[in-house]
Amino acid sequence: MMGHSSAPESVETTTNGAPILDIENVRVSYGKVQALKGVSLSMRAADILAVIGPNGAGKSTLADTIAGLLNYKGTVRFRGEEVRDRTVNRNVEDGLIYCTENRDLFDFMTVEQNLLIGAYRNYNARQERLEYVYELFPRLQERASQHAQTMSGGEQQMLAIGRALMGDPDLLVLDEPTLGLAPVIIDDISEALTDIVETGVSVLLLEQNVTFAVRYADHIHLLENGNVVRDGPPEDLQSDDYVREAYLGQ
């Protein structure tokens, strides 16, 4: 089980009320296939905003776009600046950290080596960040000298999130963090998410697990076939007949 964490006080927040992330009419195509067809959303600092939807809806495309990995039409502003005008490295240096669905771990490196690689944004604070991650995920500390490839899927997901946190994010983009995980691991990740947001980090959660998303998000967008078809606070979507029938099994 996890203990309650006390994070380093190094996270910057947007103090003037301006959105930390603002997306307007974003369109992305792969050849002739349009993956995003005019997506708009906005989030403020220290919020959890969830984008839910089925596999193939465009969630990972949206995450890749926000991280600066794809060409797009429309507007994606991080801290008020257009993402296309920034390098991926600059986004990371400014606190936009992306934890991909694939996790992208170094299999033959140890847990601790994987974590320390994530500390490039503020390498001088690596020990402080490491202690924070180990407090969030004690299981990682227990397996610090173990190779990443020998860990379970749930442990690898904790490691991927932990490595992202080593970068001291201001905006943490999590793509499918609960996919295929056992309920006990999802509970650990849930508790960590709560702690992370309490330190002032903004979290953009892209998730198929709608039950998980509505439990933790401040605001939710439902993405289907590249379009946002519903958005609102969790209580509104939970009372929406279509969402209840199609996604919540009610």
C-alpha positions, 0 to 999 in steps of 0.5 A, a space after each residue: 500500500 502507499 503512504 501519503 506523500 509530501 511533495 517537493 514545493 517546486 511546482 509552478 502554477 498559473 497564478 493569473 487564472 489563465 489556462 495552462 492548456 488551451 486548445 481550439 478547433 484542432 484537426 489532425 490527419 494521417 494521410 486522408 484519414 482525419 483523426 481529430 476533427 475540430 477538438 477544443 478544450 481548456 484547462 486551468 492549473 491544478 485541475 484534472 481534465 479527462 478525455 474519455 472515449 473508446 479505442 480509436 477515438 483519437 485520444 492518443 493523437 490528441 496527446 501526441 499533438 499536445 506534446 508537440 509530436 504531430 503537425 496540426 491545424 488549429 490552436 494548441 497553447 501551452 502557457 499561452 504559447 503555440 505548441 507548433 512554435 516550440 520544440 518538444 525539448 522546450 515543452 519538457 523544460 517548461 514542464 509539459 511532461 507526457 507519459 505515453 500509453 506505451 510507457 517507453 521504459 528502458 527494459 534492461 535498466 533498473 527501476 532507479 536508473 529509469 527514474 533518474 533518466 526522467 530528472 533531466 529537467 532539474 538534475 540537481 533536485 533528482 534525489 528530492 524527486 526520487 524520494 517523492 516518487 518512492 513515497 508515492 509508489 513504495 513498490 518502486 523503492 522495493 524494486 529499485 535494483 530490479 530491471 524494468 523488463 522483469 516487472 509486472 504491467 502494473 509495476 511498469 505503469 507505476 514506473 512510467 508515471 514515476 519517471 514522468 514525475 521525476 521531470 517535475 511536471 506542471 502539466 502531466 499528460 497521462 495516456 491510458 494509465 489504467 489500461 489492462 491493470 488489476 484493480 489493486 494497481 488502479 487503486 494505487 495510481 488513483 491515490 497517487 493522482 490525488 496526491 499529485 494534483 494536491 501539489 499543484 500539478 495539472 493532469 490531462 487524463 486520456 482514458 478508456 476507463 470511464 468509471 475511473 475518469 469520472 471519479 477523479 476528473 474536475 471536467 470531462 470531454 467525451 471524444 468519439 471519432 475525432 469529435 468531442 460529443 459531450 463535455 461537462 463536470 463528471 456529475 453531468 456526464 454520469 446523469 447523461 443517458 447516452 453516457 450511462 448506457 454506452 460507457 457506464 453500463 447503467 
